[in-house]
Amino acid sequence: MDPFSSEGELLNIHNAFHSGQYQNVIDFETAAFSPENQLPARVLKLRSQLALGQTAEVLSAVSSEEDTPDLAATKALAQHTAGKTDAALQLAQDLAENYPDNATVQVLAGTVLQAQEHNDEALALLSKHQGNLEAVALIVQIHLQQNRSDLALKEVQAAKRWAQDSLLVNLAESWVGLRVGGEKYQSAFYVYEELATGPSTAAPLSVVGQAVAEIHLGRLPEAEAALTAAMEKYPSDAELIANTIVLNAVAGKPSEDLESTLQQTQPSHALLADIKEKSDLFDTAAAKYSPKVSS
């Protein structure tokens, strides 16, 4: 049976997106979707394009559709991805103020707010969700970014009470496991291993998750093999590029070319901002100890 049958139409395409099957989402025929599912499906297609680096195409597609909150939120995310951070932040804040109960606004505007370190605004918006698992996942990410693993775990445990078998809940639990560490590294690896054996085999999300778990478990050759194979298939995937840079840093290998590729693919990526911040801090510290040559 085709996993993308009419039954559970939106759930299937939603799971495909969160499994990293971005090209499958883009190619999926949604003409027969029910009217209420047409817009959510279109948003997932646009988000898949963003994930594959097709930012200009997405901006062009939604440039004149700001009257539809879901598409305006997609535009804000595309602007952020393209490095137009000021415009993205302004649009995200406007949407959060005017459409706080819209599920797409919660997730996409929340993503922009979180990415630009407006975490309190993001959490205030996301807290308005009503059973929105993407909102839960983003809340977990924010708490982990704030080094509040306890709050992230609490959020996951609460979601498991009403969405036990959800892909997103399982993924969120694995994120927490990777932060907590210890035996949780292996548990997280199993989550991604299971994901990789399904229809999303070799999809960026499953590969990145496996590789991160492998790095924590000290299995660098296995992580490198997985990322290298996936990069050959998805050379423009920002998360694959970013995690390969991290792996190279751990392994003591250069990554200048990859950093340049990431800059072209997603100039607003958090890793690039972190690298720049660390470089600036190093330059500032080094300047204090510049050699003094006596005459």
Buried (B, 14 or more C-beta within 10 A) or exposed (E): EEEBEEEEBBEBBBBBBBBBBBBBBBEBEBEEBEEEBBBBBBBBBBBBBBBBBBBEBBBEBBEEEBEBBBBBBBBBBBBBBBBBBEEBBEBBBBBBEEBBEBBBBBBBBBBBBBBBEBBEBBBBBBEBBEEBBBBBBBBBBBBBBEEBBEBBBBBBEEBBEEBEEBBBBBBBBBBBBBBBEEEBBEBBBEBBEEBBEBBBEBBBBBBBBBBBBBBBBEBBEBBBEBBBEBBEEBEBBBBBBBBBBBBBEEEEEEBEEBBEBBBEBBBBBBBBBEBEEEEEEEEEEEEEEEEEEEE
